[in-house]
Amino acid sequence: MNWLGWSGLDAVGRLAMLTASTAVLSRCMSPRDFGVAALVLTVVTVASVLVGAPFEEALAQRKVLRLDHLRAALTGCWLASAVLLAASIPLGMFLGWAYGESRISYLLPICMISIFFSGHSDVLTGLIRRHRRFTDLAKATLFGNAVGIAFSIAIALAGGGVWALIAQRALVVAFRAMSLQSRLEFVILPSRSIAHLRDIQRYAGLALLDRMMDNLTFLAFNYLVGGFYGLNALGYVNMAMRLVEPIRGAIGATGHNVAFSFFARLQHDPDRLRERAQDVISKSALAIAPVFIGLAAVTPVLLPLVSGPGWDDSIEIGVCLAIGSAIAIPARLVFTALSAKARPEFSLIGNVAGFLGTLAVLLLATKFGPLSVGLARVAGDLAQALIAIGVSPALLGWSRRGRLLALAPAWLLAAAMGVFVASLHHALPNFGQVVQLALSISLGVALYAVFLGVFARSHFSGLSGLLGARAKTAQG
């Protein structure tokens, strides 16, 4: 409960801070500035995955972990960071020429420095996840965001323009890494050890491919949107992402990390792992899906309130991003259970399917205008959910029908709630935006609670019983 409490505070705190920063930055910069920042930050995000992704999941999953494994992983991270920093100089010049935006040529190498911190942070995160110190992880993430976002707002108000967006990414990563290191009793320093790198080679390689495919989807998505619709349209996409992606990232990471820690303990007990997966995934879906469906329903009110005038094209994109998240995030917990059995390749397959689905719709549905951008993301997320439901039953001893029945109630109940909340946008046109938003959220929460009590009583009772048992233990 302590972990979940801090993780919830981290998610809510990040959302509040990013919403506040978006409200300031959107009024200080143009859509083109957001488009330029999106091109730069997408490349840096992919580079950070290359640096740290091979190690975080492998270190968290490994049965026996030594300090030499951590030191060797950090060495690999920093060597890869140096290579990528050097490569970013000619790449920045090329992208600046290709998009007619000279600022990219120096923004990219400067922002790329942050991957030294992100690599260190990933190694530390793997160790902290292994010890299930999720409170420390949440506190460090919240601290990094608080400091980085505060500085970025100050830069924007001082007239720094696009530098505010670049600084936000770099400073959040740097302060998060420093906070994580301060919470350990020892300092991890680099040292070369080929033998210890080989110990985690297979799992690390598959984890890298998985995360790379996820981020290549993001990269291709941004660059194709910029190529087809221009940097202004990419700015609208970036604005919609700033509304949805922080929540998606926080909920997705928290759900994966917490579930993984319990699934991994049962990797050699298939029956108990199946039972735990069924229970955790079905209950988690009932908690996750309504968050994103509710967000989709209130986006037409929330986004203009946050961003101000001139960002209307972001609304339908934001709605689609939220709907896609409601489909994919609960289903991806199936991949978490498989990764706990040292089978991360199925998460990779899901991301490949998501990439192909996103790319296909983005290329074939251009006639729909900006809406095609949102539909492409929905298609990619739906493809991932279909893979999670469709993988062989033998892998977890859990039938495809059973997985669908575990997820479907959450999707259906959340969708019914979302339709009701969305209708309020038209039923209450004379109310102010803040009042309308508050009413929509309150009524949506109340209606979903009724749905849980009527249609998912067994799951709701099970969760209530768990909370009651935890409370009695704490009082004792």
RASULJO-V690350 format. One line per field, one symbol per residue. ss: DSSP state (~ for helix, > for strand, _ for the rest). psi: psi as a letter, one per 40 degrees, with the letter a starting at -180 (. if undefined). A space follows every 10 residues. Layout:
ss = ???
psi = ???
This chain:
ss = _~~~~~~~~~ ~~~~~~~~~~ ~~~~~~~~__ ~~~~~~~~~~ ~~~~~~~~~~ ~~~~~~~~~~ ~_____~~~~ ~~~~~~~~~~ ~~~~~~~~~~ ~~~~~~~~__ ___~~~~~~~ ~~__~~~~~~ ~~~~~~~~~~ ___~~~~~~~ ~~~~~~~~~~ ~~~~~~~___ __~~~~~~~~ ~~~~~~~~~~ ~~________ ___~~~~~~_ ~~~~~~~~~~ ~~~~~~~~~~ ~~~~~~~~~_ ~~~~~~~~~~ ~~~~~~~~~~ ~~~~~~~~~~ ~~~~~____~ ~~~~~~~~~~ ~~~~~~~~~~ ~~~~~~~~~~ ~~~~~~~___ ___~~~~~~~ ~~~~~~~~~~ ~_~~~~~~~~ ____~~~~~~ ~~~~~~~~~~ ~~~~_~~~__ ~~~~~~~~~~ ~~~~~~~~~~ __~~~____~ ~~~~~~~~~~ ~~~~~~~~~~ ~~~~~~~___ __~~~~~~~~ ~~~~~~~~~~ ~~~~~_~~~~ ~~~~~~~~~~ ~~~~~_
psi = dddddddddd dddddddddd ddddddeeii dddddddddd dddddddddd dddedddddd dhdhhidddd dddddddddd dddddddddd ddddddddef gddddddddd dddeeddddd dddddddddd effddddddd dddddddddd dddddddefe bddddddddd dddddddddd deeieihhii ihgdddddde dddddddddd dddddddddd ddddddddei dddddddddd dddddddddd dddddddddd ddddeedegd dddddddddd dddddddddd dddddddedd dddddddaie fdeedddddd dddddddddd dedddddddd efgedddddd dddddddddd dddefdeead dddddddddd ddddddddde ihdddefhid dddddddddd dddddddddd dddddddfee iidddddddd dddddddddd ddddefdddd dddddddddd ddddd.
